[in-house]
């Protein structure tokens, strides 16, 4: 990520891996692993643990940033 790019707060399950557990949380990372194994996981996404922590300090600003990301993943 360059300094001009916005942080990525939303990851499709297909982007998740166990190595991203600190970023995606245990459930998000495990859903990514199961997706990569070819298990029957419905399409979905995970909001990062970083976004979760930011929410408590600046929820209004975070929601403005994250809403377009979530809407993009709902397509």
N, CA, C and O atoms as a Tinker XYZ file with bonds, in Angstrom:
   300  protein
     1  N      0.853000   -1.181000    0.000000    73     2
     2  CA     0.000000    0.000000    0.000000    64     1     3
     3  C      0.893000    1.236000    0.000000    63     2     4     5
     4  O      1.836000    1.338000    0.785000    81     3
     5  N      0.586000    2.155000   -0.875000    73     3     6
     6  CA     1.332000    3.412000   -0.892000    64     5     7
     7  C      0.670000    4.391000    0.057000    63     6     8     9
     8  O     -0.424000    4.142000    0.562000    81     7
     9  N      1.343000    5.505000    0.297000    73     7    10
    10  CA     0.812000    6.483000    1.250000    64     9    11
    11  C     -0.465000    7.140000    0.745000    63    10    12    13
    12  O     -1.203000    7.725000    1.538000    81    11
    13  N     -0.749000    7.058000   -0.566000    73    11    14
    14  CA    -1.961000    7.677000   -1.104000    64    13    15
    15  C     -3.142000    6.711000   -1.151000    63    14    16    17
    16  O     -4.273000    7.137000   -1.388000    81    15
    17  N     -2.901000    5.426000   -0.932000    73    15    18
    18  CA    -3.978000    4.444000   -0.940000    64    17    19
    19  C     -4.656000    4.391000    0.425000    63    18    20    21
    20  O     -4.011000    4.507000    1.466000    81    19
    21  N     -5.964000    4.213000    0.390000    73    19    22
    22  CA    -6.705000    4.045000    1.639000    64    21    23
    23  C     -6.434000    2.647000    2.183000    63    22    24    25
    24  O     -6.249000    1.710000    1.406000    81    23
    25  N     -6.409000    2.494000    3.494000    73    23    26
    26  CA    -6.240000    1.156000    4.062000    64    25    27
    27  C     -7.386000    0.248000    3.623000    63    26    28    29
    28  O     -8.515000    0.700000    3.437000    81    27
    29  N     -7.084000   -1.014000    3.464000    73    27    30
    30  CA    -8.100000   -1.994000    3.078000    64    29    31
    31  C     -8.703000   -2.576000    4.352000    63    30    32    33
    32  O     -7.998000   -3.182000    5.159000    81    31
    33  N    -10.000000   -2.389000    4.526000    73    31    34
    34  CA   -10.685000   -2.860000    5.724000    64    33    35
    35  C    -11.604000   -4.043000    5.458000    63    34    36    37
    36  O    -12.123000   -4.634000    6.405000    81    35
    37  N    -11.820000   -4.407000    4.194000    73    35    38
    38  CA   -12.759000   -5.471000    3.847000    64    37    39
    39  C    -12.062000   -6.465000    2.916000    63    38    40    41
    40  O    -11.478000   -6.075000    1.905000    81    39
    41  N    -12.130000   -7.749000    3.268000    73    39    42
    42  CA   -11.513000   -8.814000    2.480000    64    41    43
    43  C    -12.552000   -9.877000    2.167000    63    42    44    45
    44  O    -13.287000  -10.314000    3.052000    81    43
    45  N    -12.615000  -10.298000    0.891000    73    43    46
    46  CA   -13.451000  -11.440000    0.531000    64    45    47
    47  C    -12.910000  -12.678000    1.233000    63    46    48    49
    48  O    -11.725000  -12.745000    1.559000    81    47
    49  N    -13.787000  -13.664000    1.466000    73    47    50
    50  CA   -13.314000  -14.918000    2.054000    64    49    51
    51  C    -12.196000  -15.520000    1.197000    63    50    52    53
    52  O    -11.265000  -16.126000    1.727000    81    51
    53  N    -12.289000  -15.353000   -0.122000    73    51    54
    54  CA   -11.276000  -15.924000   -1.019000    64    53    55
    55  C     -9.894000  -15.299000   -0.814000    63    54    56    57
    56  O     -8.891000  -15.879000   -1.232000    81    55
    57  N     -9.826000  -14.143000   -0.189000    73    55    58
    58  CA    -8.548000  -13.483000    0.079000    64    57    59
    59  C     -7.967000  -13.889000    1.433000    63    58    60    61
    60  O     -6.801000  -13.612000    1.714000    81    59
    61  N     -8.757000  -14.529000    2.255000    73    59    62
    62  CA    -8.321000  -14.878000    3.603000    64    61    63
    63  C     -7.425000  -16.099000    3.633000    63    62    64    65
    64  O     -7.558000  -17.002000    2.807000    81    63
    65  N     -6.521000  -16.121000    4.580000    73    63    66
    66  CA    -5.628000  -17.250000    4.835000    64    65    67
    67  C     -5.315000  -17.259000    6.322000    63    66    68    69
    68  O     -5.476000  -16.253000    7.013000    81    67
    69  N     -4.863000  -18.416000    6.803000    73    67    70
    70  CA    -4.543000  -18.516000    8.229000    64    69    71
    71  C     -3.435000  -17.549000    8.628000    63    70    72    73
    72  O     -3.378000  -17.114000    9.778000    81    71
    73  N     -2.552000  -17.207000    7.684000    73    71    74
    74  CA    -1.468000  -16.265000    7.976000    64    73    75
    75  C     -1.986000  -14.855000    8.250000    63    74    76    77
    76  O     -1.259000  -14.024000    8.794000    81    75
    77  N     -3.225000  -14.581000    7.882000    73    75    78
    78  CA    -3.820000  -13.258000    8.094000    64    77    79
    79  C     -4.703000  -13.211000    9.349000    63    78    80    81
    80  O     -5.538000  -12.317000    9.490000    81    79
    81  N     -4.516000  -14.164000   10.246000    73    79    82
    82  CA    -5.359000  -14.240000   11.442000    64    81    83
    83  C     -5.343000  -12.941000   12.248000    63    82    84    85
    84  O     -6.392000  -12.513000   12.729000    81    83
    85  N     -4.196000  -12.312000   12.405000    73    83    86
    86  CA    -4.132000  -11.058000   13.173000    64    85    87
    87  C     -4.915000   -9.944000   12.501000    63    86    88    89
    88  O     -5.439000   -9.061000   13.180000    81    87
    89  N     -5.002000   -9.971000   11.185000    73    87    90
    90  CA    -5.710000   -8.945000   10.431000    64    89    91
    91  C     -7.202000   -9.248000   10.312000    63    90    92    93
    92  O     -8.035000   -8.348000   10.425000    81    91
    93  N     -7.537000  -10.526000   10.081000    73    91    94
    94  CA    -8.923000  -10.910000    9.809000    64    93    95
    95  C     -9.639000  -11.522000   11.004000    63    94    96    97
    96  O    -10.845000  -11.761000   10.948000    81    95
    97  N     -8.913000  -11.776000   12.074000    73    95    98
    98  CA    -9.501000  -12.477000   13.203000    64    97    99
    99  C     -9.549000  -13.970000   12.905000    63    98   100   101
   100  O     -9.380000  -14.390000   11.761000    81    99
   101  N     -9.778000  -14.753000   13.928000    73    99   102
   102  CA    -9.790000  -16.203000   13.768000    64   101   103
   103  C    -10.868000  -16.698000   12.821000    63   102   104   105
   104  O    -10.597000  -17.528000   11.953000    81   103
   105  N    -12.081000  -16.203000   12.976000    73   103   106
   106  CA   -13.181000  -16.650000   12.111000    64   105   107
   107  C    -12.946000  -16.248000   10.666000    63   106   108   109
   108  O    -13.152000  -17.055000    9.759000    81   107
   109  N    -12.517000  -15.013000   10.439000    73   107   110
   110  CA   -12.270000  -14.553000    9.072000    64   109   111
   111  C    -11.169000  -15.357000    8.394000    63   110   112   113
   112  O    -11.304000  -15.748000    7.235000    81   111
   113  N    -10.083000  -15.601000    9.114000    73   111   114
   114  CA    -8.975000  -16.377000    8.557000    64   113   115
   115  C     -9.404000  -17.812000    8.277000    63   114   116   117
   116  O     -9.048000  -18.376000    7.242000    81   115
   117  N    -10.166000  -18.405000    9.191000    73   115   118
   118  CA   -10.622000  -19.783000    8.988000    64   117   119
   119  C    -11.614000  -19.897000    7.841000    63   118   120   121
   120  O    -11.581000  -20.879000    7.099000    81   119
   121  N    -12.492000  -18.920000    7.678000    73   119   122
   122  CA   -13.399000  -18.939000    6.528000    64   121   123
   123  C    -12.609000  -18.830000    5.227000    63   122   124   125
   124  O    -12.972000  -19.454000    4.230000    81   123
   125  N    -11.546000  -18.054000    5.225000    73   123   126
   126  CA   -10.671000  -17.979000    4.061000    64   125   127
   127  C    -10.001000  -19.309000    3.768000    63   126   128   129
   128  O     -9.953000  -19.743000    2.617000    81   127
   129  N     -9.488000  -19.953000    4.796000    73   127   130
   130  CA    -8.853000  -21.265000    4.625000    64   129   131
   131  C     -9.847000  -22.284000    4.076000    63   130   132   133
   132  O     -9.524000  -23.035000    3.156000    81   131
   133  N    -11.055000  -22.311000    4.637000    73   131   134
   134  CA   -12.063000  -23.261000    4.161000    64   133   135
   135  C    -12.435000  -22.986000    2.710000    63   134   136   137
   136  O    -12.667000  -23.918000    1.940000    81   135
   137  N    -12.493000  -21.708000    2.333000    73   135   138
   138  CA   -12.774000  -21.344000    0.941000    64   137   139
   139  C    -11.672000  -21.868000    0.031000    63   138   140   141
   140  O    -11.956000  -22.424000   -1.030000    81   139
   141  N    -10.410000  -21.695000    0.439000    73   139   142
   142  CA    -9.280000  -22.169000   -0.367000    64   141   143
   143  C     -9.242000  -23.689000   -0.459000    63   142   144   145
   144  O     -8.725000  -24.236000   -1.433000    81   143
   145  N     -9.778000  -24.370000    0.537000    73   143   146
   146  CA    -9.831000  -25.834000    0.501000    64   145   147
   147  C    -10.963000  -26.351000   -0.383000    63   146   148   149
   148  O    -11.064000  -27.551000   -0.636000    81   147
   149  N    -11.804000  -25.444000   -0.844000    73   147   150
   150  CA   -12.900000  -25.843000   -1.719000    64   149   151
   151  C    -14.146000  -26.300000   -0.984000    63   150   152   153
   152  O    -15.043000  -26.889000   -1.588000    81   151
   153  N    -14.210000  -26.034000    0.318000    73   151   154
   154  CA   -15.408000  -26.398000    1.076000    64   153   155
   155  C    -16.563000  -25.494000    0.663000    63   154   156   157
   156  O    -16.353000  -24.394000    0.154000    81   155
   157  N    -17.756000  -25.959000    0.882000    73   155   158
   158  CA   -18.954000  -25.240000    0.460000    64   157   159
   159  C    -19.237000  -24.078000    1.419000    63   158   160   161
   160  O    -20.054000  -24.198000    2.332000    81   159
   161  N    -18.559000  -22.970000    1.200000    73   159   162
   162  CA   -18.717000  -21.764000    2.016000    64   161   163
   163  C    -19.454000  -20.729000    1.171000    63   162   164   165
   164  O    -19.031000  -20.447000    0.050000    81   163
   165  N    -20.541000  -20.159000    1.676000    73   163   166
   166  CA   -21.226000  -19.128000    0.893000    64   165   167
   167  C    -20.309000  -17.924000    0.678000    63   166   168   169
   168  O    -19.420000  -17.670000    1.490000    81   167
   169  N    -20.519000  -17.184000   -0.409000    73   167   170
   170  CA   -19.705000  -15.985000   -0.624000    64   169   171
   171  C    -19.866000  -15.026000    0.554000    63   170   172   173
   172  O    -20.947000  -14.904000    1.129000    81   171
   173  N    -18.799000  -14.365000    0.894000    73   171   174
   174  CA   -18.872000  -13.418000    2.003000    64   173   175
   175  C    -17.584000  -12.645000    2.144000    63   174   176   177
   176  O    -16.667000  -12.773000    1.332000    81   175
   177  N    -17.532000  -11.848000    3.177000    73   175   178
   178  CA   -16.360000  -11.013000    3.405000    64   177   179
   179  C    -16.160000  -10.831000    4.895000    63   178   180   181
   180  O    -17.048000  -11.099000    5.703000    81   179
   181  N    -14.972000  -10.368000    5.234000    73   179   182
   182  CA   -14.589000  -10.107000    6.616000    64   181   183
   183  C    -14.135000   -8.658000    6.732000    63   182   184   185
   184  O    -13.403000   -8.158000    5.878000    81   183
   185  N    -14.566000   -8.001000    7.773000    73   183   186
   186  CA   -14.072000   -6.662000    8.092000    64   185   187
   187  C    -12.895000   -6.847000    9.040000    63   186   188   189
   188  O    -12.987000   -7.612000   10.000000    81   187
   189  N    -11.801000   -6.162000    8.784000    73   187   190
   190  CA   -10.560000   -6.404000    9.514000    64   189   191
   191  C    -10.650000   -6.036000   10.993000    63   190   192   193
   192  O    -11.493000   -5.243000   11.412000    81   191
   193  N     -9.764000   -6.634000   11.755000    73   191   194
   194  CA    -9.670000   -6.305000   13.175000    64   193   195
   195  C     -9.226000   -4.857000   13.360000    63   194   196   197
   196  O     -9.602000   -4.211000   14.338000    81   195
   197  N     -8.431000   -4.350000   12.428000    73   195   198
   198  CA    -8.009000   -2.941000   12.483000    64   197   199
   199  C     -9.229000   -2.024000   12.399000    63   198   200   201
   200  O     -9.336000   -1.056000   13.152000    81   199
   201  N    -10.144000   -2.329000   11.486000    73   199   202
   202  CA   -11.364000   -1.531000   11.353000    64   201   203
   203  C    -12.196000   -1.611000   12.629000    63   202   204   205
   204  O    -12.770000   -0.614000   13.066000    81   203
   205  N    -12.257000   -2.783000   13.214000    73   203   206
   206  CA   -12.999000   -2.973000   14.462000    64   205   207
   207  C    -12.431000   -2.074000   15.566000    63   206   208   209
   208  O    -13.185000   -1.438000   16.303000    81   207
   209  N    -11.115000   -2.025000   15.674000    73   207   210
   210  CA   -10.488000   -1.196000   16.712000    64   209   211
   211  C    -10.670000    0.295000   16.435000    63   210   212   213
   212  O    -10.905000    1.073000   17.359000    81   211
   213  N    -10.562000    0.692000   15.181000    73   211   214
   214  CA   -10.755000    2.099000   14.815000    64   213   215
   215  C    -12.178000    2.535000   15.121000    63   214   216   217
   216  O    -12.411000    3.677000   15.517000    81   215
   217  N    -13.122000    1.635000   14.940000    73   215   218
   218  CA   -14.538000    1.947000   15.150000    64   217   219
   219  C    -14.779000    2.560000   16.534000    63   218   220   221
   220  O    -15.576000    3.489000   16.668000    81   219
   221  N    -14.106000    2.054000   17.542000    73   219   222
   222  CA   -14.327000    2.540000   18.904000    64   221   223
   223  C    -13.797000    3.956000   19.129000    63   222   224   225
   224  O    -14.272000    4.660000   20.021000    81   223
   225  N    -12.825000    4.374000   18.335000    73   223   226
   226  CA   -12.259000    5.713000   18.486000    64   225   227
   227  C    -12.858000    6.744000   17.540000    63   226   228   229
   228  O    -12.898000    7.933000   17.855000    81   227
   229  N    -13.324000    6.289000   16.383000    73   227   230
   230  CA   -13.780000    7.237000   15.360000    64   229   231
   231  C    -14.817000    6.563000   14.469000    63   230   232   233
   232  O    -14.625000    6.448000   13.259000    81   231
   233  N    -15.904000    6.125000   15.066000    73   231   234
   234  CA   -16.884000    5.318000   14.334000    64   233   235
   235  C    -17.496000    6.055000   13.150000    63   234   236   237
   236  O    -17.719000    5.451000   12.100000    81   235
   237  N    -17.770000    7.332000   13.297000    73   235   238
   238  CA   -18.411000    8.075000   12.210000    64   237   239
   239  C    -17.497000    8.152000   10.987000    63   238   240   241
   240  O    -17.940000    7.923000    9.861000    81   239
   241  N    -16.242000    8.472000   11.207000    73   239   242
   242  CA   -15.283000    8.565000   10.108000    64   241   243
   243  C    -15.045000    7.196000    9.475000    63   242   244   245
   244  O    -14.980000    7.083000    8.251000    81   243
   245  N    -14.916000    6.161000   10.297000    73   243   246
   246  CA   -14.698000    4.821000    9.767000    64   245   247
   247  C    -15.881000    4.374000    8.928000    63   246   248   249
   248  O    -15.694000    3.803000    7.853000    81   247
   249  N    -17.081000    4.620000    9.392000    73   247   250
   250  CA   -18.259000    4.185000    8.638000    64   249   251
   251  C    -18.297000    4.847000    7.268000    63   250   252   253
   252  O    -18.699000    4.210000    6.294000    81   251
   253  N    -17.895000    6.093000    7.171000    73   251   254
   254  CA   -17.850000    6.773000    5.873000    64   253   255
   255  C    -16.824000    6.115000    4.950000    63   254   256   257
   256  O    -17.040000    6.032000    3.741000    81   255
   257  N    -15.716000    5.650000    5.512000    73   255   258
   258  CA   -14.674000    5.004000    4.714000    64   257   259
   259  C    -15.054000    3.581000    4.327000    63   258   260   261
   260  O    -14.789000    3.148000    3.206000    81   259
   261  N    -15.666000    2.861000    5.242000    73   259   262
   262  CA   -15.893000    1.437000    5.037000    64   261   263
   263  C    -17.164000    1.131000    4.234000    63   262   264   265
   264  O    -17.246000    0.084000    3.592000    81   263
   265  N    -18.143000    2.023000    4.262000    73   263   266
   266  CA   -19.408000    1.756000    3.573000    64   265   267
   267  C    -19.214000    1.428000    2.092000    63   266   268   269
   268  O    -19.776000    0.437000    1.625000    81   267
   269  N    -18.436000    2.222000    1.323000    73   267   270
   270  CA   -18.253000    1.865000   -0.089000    64   269   271
   271  C    -17.554000    0.514000   -0.274000    63   270   272   273
   272  O    -17.836000   -0.203000   -1.233000    81   271
   273  N    -16.646000    0.169000    0.640000    73   271   274
   274  CA   -15.950000   -1.115000    0.550000    64   273   275
   275  C    -16.925000   -2.265000    0.756000    63   274   276   277
   276  O    -16.899000   -3.249000    0.018000    81   275
   277  N    -17.782000   -2.137000    1.758000    73   275   278
   278  CA   -18.773000   -3.178000    2.036000    64   277   279
   279  C    -19.742000   -3.296000    0.866000    63   278   280   281
   280  O    -20.040000   -4.405000    0.423000    81   279
   281  N    -20.233000   -2.180000    0.365000    73   279   282
   282  CA   -21.173000   -2.210000   -0.759000    64   281   283
   283  C    -20.542000   -2.864000   -1.985000    63   282   284   285
   284  O    -21.219000   -3.583000   -2.719000    81   283
   285  N    -19.261000   -2.623000   -2.210000    73   283   286
   286  CA   -18.568000   -3.244000   -3.333000    64   285   287
   287  C    -18.524000   -4.761000   -3.188000    63   286   288   289
   288  O    -18.652000   -5.483000   -4.177000    81   287
   289  N    -18.345000   -5.246000   -1.969000    73   287   290
   290  CA   -18.273000   -6.688000   -1.727000    64   289   291
   291  C    -19.646000   -7.352000   -1.726000    63   290   292   293
   292  O    -19.737000   -8.579000   -1.779000    81   291
   293  N    -20.696000   -6.572000   -1.667000    73   291   294
   294  CA   -22.049000   -7.130000   -1.711000    64   293   295
   295  C    -22.537000   -7.349000   -3.142000    63   294   296   297
   296  O    -23.585000   -7.962000   -3.349000    81   295
   297  N    -21.798000   -6.863000   -4.117000    73   295   298
   298  CA   -22.201000   -7.007000   -5.528000    64   297   299
   299  C    -22.054000   -8.430000   -5.997000    63   298   300
   300  O    -22.347000   -8.732000   -7.154000    81   299
